[in-house]
């Protein structure tokens, strides 16, 4: 069993996943774009010296560049072109959600100049000297002063330095639904498990996919299980397993697995779910071919981009909660706990000093662009959206202050072997290939092997 987990972890490292829109992902194909022009990438970059800092003709920027990410990145780069008119930015679409691509590229000395870095790979890159500390440029530019006090503290590494930065905003994993489909079938947003089962059965009986799981990525299915665990009153969710504060044998984990098993038997997840990517799942729920989809709160923006925002709602209660306990679990969200994920600079890159300054400007301008597009940000200076938020998004914004706790997004796990065990066993649960009891017993054995190492 131990060899199985090691093999799974190695497979994760060598295979690029796709993350939906963290922020969510589209297809696993790499794309590039230029800030300011459409010229082909030149084979050599000329530089000019400005003090000790080399100003490059071009740099590579590795970030999520699909769905709602495209217009926001484009607008940010457009504004940055006014600050850095002589530098071309080649955007590379982030094709992984677990850092596997970055690990591979670091191993061969081909890291991008600036890249999105998650907690799973930050520490190895710190140890190898591939990631630049940002403390000096943060102090020089007064970067922290742009954000609400304490917002960036969660980004501090265990050694006291900052290596990856991005502003944290209220987030979590929610279930979204097509309000037109629900209205047509006489359904209401469920508040407890019994009502949720009725929704699933009704959708399935009317040949509508109940839940559009984008199973090409393993995180959405595992996050749904995390929501189920939170719904049983264990608010740490699967994150407690990594922290060691909970055990998979605790009753909440089994009860959550039983509910997932029952819902799968009722047709919760469509037959083609494991071959469905994020964009396809979004299209299914947006056009009414599916009734529900699960994703982070960034999906509100994808709904706007897709043109479906006027008929997308979200569940205000955890639908895995037993009747009579609805208020006990409401606003205890799955996912959204602060983590060290953010944007980093290649310490071994020729233009590391320039890229650190560029990154500070990128992060501030990107947050401004996000705010203008209606996103909830932690900028100290309030920015009014250019257009009013869609009703469901405004509703969530109005309820941010009601959030009581957040569990962990599974893609922010640092124990890759534990994550591999959870993801792969959970996929079996989602496909009906294993029952709840075997799911827990198998994980009990696998987790014991992982923790024994």
SULGIRA-V895343 format. One record per run of one state. SS is the DSSP state (h for helix, s for strand, l for the rest). FROM is the first residue (numbers start at 1). LEN is the number of residues. Records with the same first field share a line. If there is no record, write none. Layout:
BEGIN
SS=FROM-LEN + FROM-LEN
END
This chain:
BEGIN
l=1-1 + 15-5 + 21-3 + 25-9 + 35-12 + 51-2 + 57-1 + 64-4 + 84-4 + 94-6 + 108-6 + 118-1 + 129-2 + 132-3 + 142-1 + 148-5 + 157-5 + 163-2 + 166-7 + 185-8 + 206-3 + 212-7 + 232-7 + 244-7 + 266-3 + 270-3 + 276-2 + 287-3 + 297-2 + 307-2 + 315-11 + 330-2 + 337-5 + 347-5 + 373-6 + 380-11 + 403-2 + 408-2 + 413-3 + 431-5 + 453-1
h=2-13 + 68-16 + 100-8 + 119-10 + 135-7 + 143-4 + 153-3 + 179-6 + 193-13 + 219-13 + 239-5 + 251-15 + 273-3 + 278-9 + 299-8 + 309-3 + 326-4 + 352-21 + 391-12 + 410-3 + 416-15 + 436-17
s=20-1 + 24-1 + 34-1 + 47-4 + 53-4 + 58-6 + 88-6 + 114-4 + 131-1 + 147-1 + 156-1 + 162-1 + 165-1 + 173-6 + 209-3 + 269-1 + 290-7 + 312-3 + 332-5 + 342-5 + 379-1 + 405-3
END
